[in-house]
């Protein structure tokens, strides 16, 4: 990804992969989208993006058997310059949010017992970077207020970065009666309207009923003086005998226990690594054994495409079947398997020049058909499919 110093960056969903034909050549396209929010004013630069890849380059050599050679290349994009303008004079309740938003607030219930918490849920939704939005502090005289964090969900919609941020605030009432959550205000700058907008919620009423047992402290005043009708303090139990357990740190049992745990962890790590290595080795063996079977599945798809009259798609699948076969045999990624590696594998197995030439010719036929502007011949595709089955079956037995 490009360097984005001076910006807050958000991923706009998962990467997208597709194919695109440009000037008669088919390319694999990997699309990455990011939303950038500038955090400073002035001239900014989005750095260049870099990609290390392997480019197929034809080898003009009589002994190359028609194969191409993979050449490592580093591709770069040009930097992008933009100008970030400053905001108009900000109001006192502005916290830095820019975009278009809506706000709502609600309580998880409208009746609660004294000293039991209520949850105030405040939600802000809109276009822009909701991750950095902060709400003003909620205050109710005589009540305890605790912030319990927030949840953020960012997503792309119609080419814009949208988001939802949910704030959760705990409100603990310490007396009974009828109360309300005061209005919550939130100010942001709308770049389309070029003005500051302040959102406000409506007051939210709720009722607090007296708690049970000794949780409610109330005093009644009258002509008879003061009468205590509840208390929330209990005396500490005194008749408790404590016994000296000795020094745990100095005991031999503690020392042996710690050493046992350390040795167990070491053995667990060692065994886990061995199991992981064996799993990788087993996976390689399974790929090598299933190479021919997997290629036959793709060849069957190529046959179906040919029967439907989609010969170009049939050659595409046939080419993939051949590459997939050698990728499984060599334990490589299908995207990283080059013709050069296929030649090396064939020569290592000592299959002979005739088989090398047949594989090279078959791949060349597939490539010509895939990138041809005209629809390839169906009978030739059938012949290529039969030849591929014969060659891959022969190579699988090696």
Buried (B, 14 or more C-beta within 10 A) or exposed (E): EBEBEBBEEBBBEEEEEEEEEEEEEEEEEEEEBBBBBBBEEEEBBBBEBEEEEBEEEEBEEEEBBBBBBBEEEEEEEEEEEEEEEEEEEEEEEBEBBBBBBEBEBBBEEEEBBBBEBBBBEBBBBBBBBBBBBEBEEBEBEEBEEEEEEBEBEBEBEEEBBBBBBBBBBEBBBEBBEEBEBEEBEBBBBBBEEEEBEEBEBEEBEBEBBBBEEEBBBEEEEEEEEEEEEEEEEEEEEEEEEEEEEEEEEEEEEEEEEEEEEEEEEEEEEEEEEEEEEEEEEEEEEEBBEEBBEBBBEBBEBBBEBBEEEBBBBBBBBBBBBBBBBBBBBBEBEEEEBBBBBBBEBBEEEEBEEEBBEBBBBBBBBBBEBBEEEEEBEBEBBBEBBEBBBEBBEEBBEE
